[in-house]
Amino acid sequence: MNSILNTYSPLSTDIYNECHGQQMIDELAIQKILVIGAGGLGCEILKSLALSGIKEIHVIDLDTIDLTNLNRQFLFRMKDVGKYKAEVAAEFIMKRIPSCKVIPYTKKIQEFPINFYQEFPVIIAGLDNIEARRWINRVVIQMVQRDENDKVIDESRHYLIDGGTEGLNGQARVISPFETACYECTLSQLPKQIQFQMCTIASTPRIPEHCIAYAYEVLWSKEQSDLKLDKDNFDHINWIYQRALERAQQFNIQGVTYKLTLGVVKNIIPAVASTNAIIASICTVECIKILTGNGSQLNNYIQWYGQNHQTGIGINVIQQERLEECTECSIQSLEITVKRTDNISILLTLLPPDIELYSKGQTLITNNIRRKQGFAHILEKTFQNLIDEKLIDEKTTLQAYDKHKTINVRVLYE
């Protein structure tokens, strides 16, 4: 196994002082942590946090429990099938560890305002899709505030710990906005989703996946047209597996297995409980380090190989670099001169369309057509009005975001 002891190095700034012993226990007891996802990885994270002494955990997951979850999502039982994962997980944790309060939410993460996320110094994500990861990555970036010299105010920095598993392999990363690479910085490193051309599947298969896809896409509808395929039914999947095996033998192709058949049909990589436990423990340890200042934080990406054809089991730590052209965390600066008597809506005429401006971590105004009406009362106010109401400061730097760029807007007065 590769040594990782000398690949850990501290991030430049911690907002917490180092503490040990009882002081460390007391520090953890007053923290609030947000966990996003209560699936296989999320269940392990919740358990590890609660057993580590965190007294208040909030968890978001809008999914309900399915029969196929029970083999690895250990907080759920047969009687829980059909119920919300977040609610059942919260109830289970609090029953086993009464000193820990777990608050569940069954909404999309996009439905919460940014000030909700500001309550948590650390957010741990156990998500299963790229878009949700990109969204929460943007949120932690938006929450960062800057002083009049455009320096990051450390107290406004919220950490994102992102974990993920694929079969026997997994990864975890610590994202410290404007200090480490953010999720968007590394988006190009993600493997492309495998897709197969139908002509290849039907005529000249070359790999076992082609044979499975043929049995699934072609043979099932041809030979089982009166039967709806149930991807959770063993007999249905086994039928596809047997037909794929026959086709593979016809073209002298090796490697068709029931496990691979299940993965192709359901377009998933089977989850492994032990991998979830390992990655969850890494995420929890990094969370404790951040909260207590005890130990060097991961800097900043760790890979766990439970199955590697070349090296076997191992761990690798990588320091991912920030992307200079990153649309999220590489900020463009802009100075705009206005009069104090000008309406703040003047900013929307000077910035790109479909943009939102944030002040002190909260949406101030937006040029988004769908949301613009909700901010009409702000658009009619002058800069001086907003200063008096403490919605902006005398020396104002606003953060502007659209889907292409992040802009720091420094407002100067004539």
Secondary structure in CASP SS format (residue, H / E / C, confidence):
PFRMAT SS
TARGET T0000
AUTHOR 0000-0000-0000
METHOD secondary structure of the structure
MODEL  1
M C 1.00
N C 1.00
S C 1.00
I C 1.00
L H 1.00
N H 1.00
T H 1.00
Y C 1.00
S C 1.00
P C 1.00
L C 1.00
S C 1.00
T C 1.00
D C 1.00
I C 1.00
Y C 1.00
N C 1.00
E C 1.00
C C 1.00
H C 1.00
G H 1.00
Q H 1.00
Q H 1.00
M H 1.00
I H 1.00
D H 1.00
E H 1.00
L H 1.00
A H 1.00
I C 1.00
Q C 1.00
K E 1.00
I E 1.00
L E 1.00
V E 1.00
I E 1.00
G C 1.00
A C 1.00
G C 1.00
G H 1.00
L H 1.00
G H 1.00
C H 1.00
E H 1.00
I H 1.00
L H 1.00
K H 1.00
S H 1.00
L H 1.00
A H 1.00
L H 1.00
S C 1.00
G C 1.00
I C 1.00
K C 1.00
E E 1.00
I E 1.00
H E 1.00
V E 1.00
I E 1.00
D C 1.00
L C 1.00
D C 1.00
T E 1.00
I C 1.00
D C 1.00
L H 1.00
T H 1.00
N H 1.00
L C 1.00
N C 1.00
R C 1.00
Q C 1.00
F C 1.00
L C 1.00
F C 1.00
R C 1.00
M H 1.00
K H 1.00
D H 1.00
V C 1.00
G C 1.00
K C 1.00
Y E 1.00
K H 1.00
A H 1.00
E H 1.00
V H 1.00
A H 1.00
A H 1.00
E H 1.00
F H 1.00
I H 1.00
M H 1.00
K H 1.00
R H 1.00
I C 1.00
P C 1.00
S C 1.00
C C 1.00
K E 1.00
V E 1.00
I E 1.00
P E 1.00
Y E 1.00
T C 1.00
K C 1.00
K C 1.00
I H 1.00
Q H 1.00
E H 1.00
F C 1.00
P C 1.00
I H 1.00
N H 1.00
F H 1.00
Y H 1.00
Q C 1.00
E C 1.00
F C 1.00
P C 1.00
V E 1.00
I E 1.00
I E 1.00
A E 1.00
G C 1.00
L C 1.00
D C 1.00
N C 1.00
I H 1.00
E H 1.00
A H 1.00
R H 1.00
R H 1.00
W H 1.00
I H 1.00
N H 1.00
R H 1.00
V H 1.00
V H 1.00
I H 1.00
Q H 1.00
M C 1.00
V C 1.00
Q C 1.00
R E 1.00
D C 1.00
E C 1.00
N C 1.00
D C 1.00
K C 1.00
V E 1.00
I C 1.00
D H 1.00
E H 1.00
S H 1.00
R C 1.00
H C 1.00
Y E 1.00
L E 1.00
I E 1.00
D E 1.00
G E 1.00
G E 1.00
T E 1.00
E E 1.00
G C 1.00
L C 1.00
N E 1.00
G E 1.00
Q E 1.00
A E 1.00
R E 1.00
V E 1.00
I E 1.00
S C 1.00
P C 1.00
F C 1.00
E C 1.00
T C 1.00
A C 1.00
C C 1.00
Y C 1.00
E H 1.00
C H 1.00
T H 1.00
L H 1.00
S H 1.00
Q H 1.00
L C 1.00
P C 1.00
K C 1.00
Q C 1.00
I C 1.00
Q C 1.00
F C 1.00
Q C 1.00
M H 1.00
C H 1.00
T H 1.00
I H 1.00
A H 1.00
S C 1.00
T C 1.00
P C 1.00
R C 1.00
I C 1.00
P H 1.00
E H 1.00
H H 1.00
C H 1.00
I H 1.00
A H 1.00
Y H 1.00
A H 1.00
Y H 1.00
E H 1.00
V H 1.00
L H 1.00
W H 1.00
S H 1.00
K H 1.00
E H 1.00
Q C 1.00
S C 1.00
D C 1.00
L C 1.00
K C 1.00
L C 1.00
D C 1.00
K C 1.00
D C 1.00
N C 1.00
F H 1.00
D H 1.00
H H 1.00
I H 1.00
N H 1.00
W H 1.00
I H 1.00
Y H 1.00
Q H 1.00
R H 1.00
A H 1.00
L H 1.00
E H 1.00
R H 1.00
A H 1.00
Q H 1.00
Q H 1.00
F C 1.00
N C 1.00
I C 1.00
Q C 1.00
G C 1.00
V C 1.00
T C 1.00
Y H 1.00
K H 1.00
L H 1.00
T H 1.00
L H 1.00
G H 1.00
V H 1.00
V H 1.00
K H 1.00
N C 1.00
I C 1.00
I C 1.00
P C 1.00
A C 1.00
V C 1.00
A H 1.00
S H 1.00
T H 1.00
N H 1.00
A H 1.00
I H 1.00
I H 1.00
A H 1.00
S H 1.00
I H 1.00
C H 1.00
T H 1.00
V H 1.00
E H 1.00
C H 1.00
I H 1.00
K H 1.00
I H 1.00
L H 1.00
T H 1.00
G C 1.00
N C 1.00
G C 1.00
S C 1.00
Q C 1.00
L C 1.00
N C 1.00
N C 1.00
Y E 1.00
I E 1.00
Q E 1.00
W E 1.00
Y E 1.00
G C 1.00
Q C 1.00
N C 1.00
H C 1.00
Q C 1.00
T C 1.00
G C 1.00
I C 1.00
G E 1.00
I E 1.00
N E 1.00
V E 1.00
I E 1.00
Q C 1.00
Q C 1.00
E C 1.00
R C 1.00
L C 1.00
E C 1.00
E C 1.00
C C 1.00
T C 1.00
E C 1.00
C C 1.00
S C 1.00
I C 1.00
Q E 1.00
S E 1.00
L E 1.00
E E 1.00
I E 1.00
T E 1.00
V E 1.00
K C 1.00
R C 1.00
T C 1.00
D C 1.00
N E 1.00
I C 1.00
S C 1.00
I H 1.00
L H 1.00
L H 1.00
T H 1.00
L H 1.00
L C 1.00
P C 1.00
P C 1.00
D C 1.00
I C 1.00
E E 1.00
L E 1.00
Y E 1.00
S E 1.00
K C 1.00
G C 1.00
Q E 1.00
T E 1.00
L E 1.00
I E 1.00
T E 1.00
N C 1.00
N C 1.00
I C 1.00
R C 1.00
R C 1.00
K H 1.00
Q H 1.00
G H 1.00
F H 1.00
A H 1.00
H H 1.00
I H 1.00
L H 1.00
E C 1.00
K C 1.00
T E 1.00
F H 1.00
Q H 1.00
N H 1.00
L H 1.00
I H 1.00
D H 1.00
E C 1.00
K C 1.00
L C 1.00
I C 1.00
D C 1.00
E C 1.00
K C 1.00
T E 1.00
T E 1.00
L E 1.00
Q E 1.00
A E 1.00
Y E 1.00
D C 1.00
K C 1.00
H C 1.00
K C 1.00
T E 1.00
I E 1.00
N E 1.00
V E 1.00
R E 1.00
V E 1.00
L E 1.00
Y E 1.00
E C 1.00
END
